[in-house]
Amino acid sequence: MRLKNVGQVAKWRLCVGCGVCAYACPEDNITLVDVVNDGIRPFLSSNNCKDCDECIKVCPGHETAHLYSKGTNGFITELEQGWGSILEMWEGYAVDDEIRFSGSSGGLATAIALYCLEKEGMYGVLHTGYDKEQPYKNQTVFSRSCSDLVSLTGSRYSPASPCDGLAQIESAPAQCVFIGKPCDIAGLRKTQARKTELDKKIGIAIGIFCAGTPSTMGTLELLRSLNVNPENVAELRYRGKGWPGMFTVQSTENKHPLQKLTYMKAWGFLQKYRPFRCYLCPDGTSEFADISCGDPWYREIKEKDEGFSLILVRTEKGRRILHDAITAGYIIADKVSLHILELSQSNLLA
């Protein structure tokens, strides 16, 4: 069956919620809606849809494939079958103590993004942050300073669609950083291949390891289990402030001003709300990124651990930028044995 548009992709439960279709639609005909028990999904106005296929051509939900041949380009052959293209594997952390402490696992993505802003001349960083009106939800943000980045560090285990903001990169006066989940990076690459101006403006794509994105319903139910009214949430962090960090929610209610759960308990609850498409995902480690980062779960969890990140270098661009960020003093990192990847992320093995 040939799918005509992303409305049909969503109907068949193949949508990943990246938002790239809303950016790519030439008729501006796609609205993104957070379906509370599923995820961010596209809705089309059938009266205006020209069936141009543009949204389908950039959609990573119904089709994702590598364009290179395995065993070429200097990739580590021992890792290629299960983990995609990897040139180098490192483990490290951000030199800046605040970035390292606030990040989910060592602050690597934030540190690399900051290096690109301050030393590579990149204009901004498109990524995901919390919604100030409803802190249990997410919104796409475009950060241009260290303070902007630091204020939005940490994982967000609820629906996010950073590709819906790609117009901000396309119209920027210089190259930019994009940070996203594996499906977001896949959507970015597909639309880069079709939009020359956007392609020119992508300075680096940083991917985050992902085991699936719980629906908003997951967070709402978790809040209710803590007797917190979602409408009274002032601040919500899924993790960070040490590794692996705590789920913390600050409420305006006097009876329950601050509630905390361990990361393991919070994720154990939230993961039950992952949508169908996440269970089909063949890419948990952002194989299409220039650099991808994630947790080194092989490590024993210790109290007051500041965190480390596994770093997978996937392109020559990523290799140069990581090496230069280390030389410039933004990151401390060492190469690690290949077996550590499977020890740390065996649940993501494709």
Secondary structure as GFF3:
##gff-version 3
##sequence-region A 1 350
A	DSSP	alpha_helix	6	11	.	.	.	ID=ss1
A	DSSP	alpha_helix	20	24	.	.	.	ID=ss2
A	DSSP	beta_strand	30	35	.	.	.	ID=ss3
A	DSSP	beta_strand	39	44	.	.	.	ID=ss4
A	DSSP	alpha_helix	54	58	.	.	.	ID=ss5
A	DSSP	alpha_helix	77	83	.	.	.	ID=ss6
A	DSSP	beta_strand	88	94	.	.	.	ID=ss7
A	DSSP	alpha_helix	97	102	.	.	.	ID=ss8
A	DSSP	alpha_helix	108	118	.	.	.	ID=ss9
A	DSSP	beta_strand	125	130	.	.	.	ID=ss10
A	DSSP	beta_strand	138	143	.	.	.	ID=ss11
A	DSSP	alpha_helix	146	150	.	.	.	ID=ss12
A	DSSP	three_ten_helix	162	165	.	.	.	ID=ss13
A	DSSP	alpha_helix	166	170	.	.	.	ID=ss14
A	DSSP	beta_strand	176	180	.	.	.	ID=ss15
A	DSSP	alpha_helix	182	192	.	.	.	ID=ss16
A	DSSP	alpha_helix	196	201	.	.	.	ID=ss17
A	DSSP	beta_strand	202	208	.	.	.	ID=ss18
A	DSSP	alpha_helix	216	225	.	.	.	ID=ss19
A	DSSP	three_ten_helix	230	232	.	.	.	ID=ss20
A	DSSP	beta_strand	233	237	.	.	.	ID=ss21
A	DSSP	beta_strand	246	251	.	.	.	ID=ss22
A	DSSP	beta_strand	258	262	.	.	.	ID=ss23
A	DSSP	alpha_helix	263	270	.	.	.	ID=ss24
A	DSSP	three_ten_helix	271	273	.	.	.	ID=ss25
A	DSSP	alpha_helix	276	279	.	.	.	ID=ss26
A	DSSP	beta_strand	291	294	.	.	.	ID=ss27
A	DSSP	beta_strand	309	313	.	.	.	ID=ss28
A	DSSP	alpha_helix	316	327	.	.	.	ID=ss29
A	DSSP	beta_strand	331	335	.	.	.	ID=ss30
A	DSSP	alpha_helix	339	345	.	.	.	ID=ss31
A	DSSP	three_ten_helix	346	348	.	.	.	ID=ss32
###
